[in-house]
Amino acid sequence: MTSSPPLSARKRAAIAALGMGTENKVVLRWAPHEVFWPRGAPYLQCTDQRFRFLNLDYFGKAGVLLAMVAPPFSSAMELLGDEEVLAELLPLLRAT
């Protein structure tokens, strides 16, 4: 991507140094009648720094949670299979 006029070398270096990384998302879906988490809040509280849970049921997507995995943890999660990801997430959800 280029800009017009071009950014200064100092600004390009600052942008390159941000190192945003990759954030992964895991969509978890249950039948609407099996929802076990509080429906009245957009986020679920989680003490595990690897994950943030967004309650999509709150926003009209019945029975759906979104687990967001931020860097640097997202790189390790990419290497896991579905069963391994569930083994990481489900115990956290049971504790909510």
N, C-alpha and C positions, 0 to 999 in steps of 0.2 A: 504494500500500500504506500502510495506517495501522497504528499501534501503539497499544496500550492499556496503560498510559497513554501519551499522546503524548510523543514525544521532545522534548527542549529544543531551542530554536532553535540553540544552539551545536552540539549533536550533529547536527542535520539539516544544518547548514552544513558540518561536517566530512565527513559522508557524501557530500554533493554535490561536495565538492572532491577526492574520491578519483580521479575521472576514469579509471575502469577501461578504457574503450574496448572494442573488439571483438576477439576472438581467432577467427581462421578456422582451419578444418581442411580438409586435402586428403587424401582417401583414395586410396592408390595400390595397385593390385592386380596381381599376377603369378600365373601358374600356379605351384602349389607346387613343381614340379620346376625352375622358373626362378629361384628365390630365389638371389640373389647376395650378400646381406649376411650377416654373422654371426648365426646363429640363437640363440646362447646368452646374449644380453643384451637387456634390455627397451628400451634406448635406443641409438641410433646416435650416435656423436660427430660433431658438425658445427661447424665454426668460423665459419660464417655466422650472425651474430646474428639474422637474420630468422626462422630456422627451428629447430625442434626436431623430431626424428624419433622416434616411438614405434614399436617393433617389435611389431606386433600378432601376428605369427607366433609370437613368444615366448609370447603369451597364448592360443594356440590358434586364431587366425584365419589359417590357412595362406596364405602369399603376400601378406600385407597389411602395408603401412606406413602410418602416419598422420603427415603433416607438419602441425605446428602453427605458425601464423603469428600472432605477437603484435603488439599495437599498438607503434609507429605504422605498422608495415609492412603490417599486415592491410588497411588502407584502400586502399593501392595495389594489393595482390593482388586485391582484389575487382573491379577494373577490367579485369583480364586475362582473356583467353579460355583455354580448356583447353590449347591448344598452347603458348601463352605461359607458362602456369604450369609445364608440363612442361619447357619450355626453361630455366626457372629452377632446377627441382628436380633433374632428371636428372644434370646435370654434378656437382652436389654429392654425389649418391649414388654416382656413379662414382668419386669421390675417396675414399670411405670404405674 
